[in-house]
């Protein structure tokens, strides 16, 4: 195999391991997905990969679950740098207003991935949110005014239910979430291409 193909296989392996190891709670393995200065821009927290792991661990065995499902991946490669986009769905089950619901958000992971010391790891992961929904686990639990009592307008349309669910947990969603077609997404793409092209 030539080096480019080996790099593409390693990057795809990294993307898939990120989701599997995070959702399975394989924290030591999950830590190897990140560079020491890697950053995670989640809906509910923004910080280093190490900080993301510690916060995730604290809530891992709570009263809710968060799972990641991956689709296709596209890789733009230049030397030891890659911009990688992966279709994904984030599925959450938790109680909201005493009703157990499934919140499902679809979008893309937009990743800055870099090879250092011959190993590919994540330098920045920024989700781009496209659409979400909230459904009761048991339809009989849903009252006619259930959704009317939610203050959703303060959140981006593409991820309003997910943000609302986090806010009910006492978390503050980021004011700079990337959504499909937004200026934040356009800036992210521009910065990503500049970073990729500047690879030595």
Phi, psi and omega in degrees: 000144176279167187295322181298317179295319177299319179295317180296319177296319180294322179293316179297321177298318178299313181300317181289320178297322179308309183291315183293314183290323178296311184289334180271352180075027177273076193294322180295319177290319181300324180298331181287352178283344189248143162288158181301329178259018179292149185232140176244124179252077180277170177301320192253355177202146178227123181177195182289163176301320180297319178294320178299318179298313183295320179292320179297318180300321183296326181261003188295326184252027179276204185268017179220164178228145177230124183232150182241133177237131187253148174245219183290157180232137172239138187235122172254115192246136174213101181063239181264016178234150178212139168257123188234128175242135183227127174296138182211159170230131175256121182246125181235137173238125184195162174278133173231119186054043176067015176242128177286127183229158168253123174252123184237123181238132180250142178184212180222144165273129176248111189243135164265115184237135186227143176263121175232137182052037175070019179232130177276129176216164182282131174260323177209130172241121179235109175292145171245116187270139184246315177195155175214171180207161177229128181229139176291142176295321175240116183300334181291344180279350187272125176268158183302329184258015186304307183283334180295335182274004181264136175268092186259343189295339181282352183251155177300141183303323186292339184216034187293323181288321178295317178296319180297318179299317178296321181296328178287345175269002181088011179263152180252110178299147181297140176282355183239049179286141177272123176237157184300128178085000183277164176295327179296319177296317180299318179294319180299315179297316180297314179294323179297316180293322178296318179296318181296316183289340181274003179298132181282000000 
